[in-house]
Amino acid sequence: MLTEVQTGLTAKMSPAFTAAGLSEMDFETLIRLARSPGHGLRMSDLAGQTGLSTSGVTRVVDRLERDGLVRRQACATDRRASYAVLTEVGSERLAAVLPTHLDDIERWFTGLLSPEQLDALLSALRVIRDVVRPCATAGATGRDNGEGDGPCPA
């Protein structure tokens, strides 16, 4: 059932991303950067949050950088690290697709549940997420401190 729901939701939400010229991973990357301090994340934290390998996140960021949606920025405190930072163009692209995406979420997910059902589901999903993707919020609390929010396997 989980696979059926995930596949169904992906099919319902993908057209908005495609219309904006984004893949699902592009959208996930942009939204994670937008909600991060300074609209940027260390590349390693971005990899942890997205579940991509370091080479996978590099390819995504390379593509987004070519499209002008993100830029790389050197870390001021660690020469080995760099950040992916959302650009103004990236922010505008995200702002253009977000209303449709939020409508899709309401129509195909949250709007189908009572408030009690939604609270219980989100609580349960957080428990599962924290076990299966412990790096899902890596680097979300600050920048340039040299640390993420906990141990994240490389």
N, C-alpha and C positions, 0 to 999 in steps of 0.2 A: 504494500500500500504506500509506503514512504516513497518509493521510486515512482509510482504512478502520480502522486501528488507533485513531486518535484518536477517531473517531466511535463505535467499539465501546466503548472505555474510558469515554467520556462517558456512553453509554447505561447501562453497568453501574454507574457511580458516582453518577449523578444522583439515583436514588431516596433515598439517604441524605440528600442535601442538601434535597430536597423535603420529606421527612418532618420535618426540623428547621426548615422554614420559611425556607430559604436558597436563593439562586440559586448557581450555580457561582462567579460573581464575588463574591458576598457572602462565600462560604467562603474564596476566595482572599484577599480583603481581610482577613478576620479572622485567618487563619493567618499572613499576612505581618506583621500588627501584633503578634500573640502572640509571634513569634520575634524581634522587634526590641527593641533596648535600650529599657527603660522602657515596653514594649508600645505604642510609638507611632512614627509616621513623619511627616516633613514631607509635606504634601499633594503637593508636586512629586515627592518620592521615591516616594511611593505610586503616583502616576501612572506614573512610570518603571518601577517594579517590575511593575505589572499590565499595562502596555502600553496603558493608557487615556489619552485626552486629559485635560487638566486639567478640562474641563467634564464629561467622563465620570466621572472619579473623584469630582468634587464631587457628582454625582447619586447615586453609590453611597454615599458617606459621608452625604449627606443622608438617604437611606432608612435606613441603619444607625443613624444618630443618632435618627431618629424612633422606631425600634424599641428604643432604649436600649442598643444593642450597642456603639456607639462614642460618643465625645464629641470635640469640637474643643477644642484648647488653643492659646493664643497662644504664639508663640515668644518666649522671654525675651531673645534677642539680635537679633532681626530682626522689626520690627513688620509687615513685609510678608508674613511666613510664618506658617503655622499648622500644627498637627499634628493628625492623627487618632489618637486614643488608645483602645485597647480598654478597655471598662468591665468591671466584675465580671459583669454580665449577659451581655455578649458572650463573656467567658471561659467562663462556664458553658454557654452555647449551643455554643461550640466544643468544650468537653469532652464534651458529650453526643453530638455527631456524630462526633468523631474516632475512637473505637474501631471504629465501623462502617466509616468511610472507610479506616482502616488494614487492616481485614480485607478490604475490597474490593481494595485495592492488592495485598495478599498473594495473594488468590485469582485476580485477573484480570491481574496484571502480574509482580511480583517472584517469586512462587511458581512461575511457569511456567518460570523460567530457572535454570540451574545457577549457582553462585556465580561461576564464571569468566565466563559469559555476561553476568550482571548487572553485574559490574565493568567489562567491556568496553563494554557498552551505556551505563552511566552516564558513563563517561569520554568516550565519543563524544558523548553528549547535551550534556555541559558545553562541549565545543568548539563545537558548533553553537549552543547557547544564547548563549555569549559573543559570537558574531558577529551573530546575528539579533536578540538582545535584550540589548544591552550594558548596559542600565539595570536588569536583572532583580534586582540586589542593591543598587541605589542606596540610600544612607543606612543600610545594615545594620550599619555598624561603630561608629556613635556618634551622638550628638545634640548639637544646639546648637553645632556647629562651623562651620556655614554652608556646609559642603561635603558633597557626596555622595561616592561612591567612584570617581568618574571622570566624564568628560564625558558628559552625557546630553542629546541634542538635545531641545528643547522640543516 
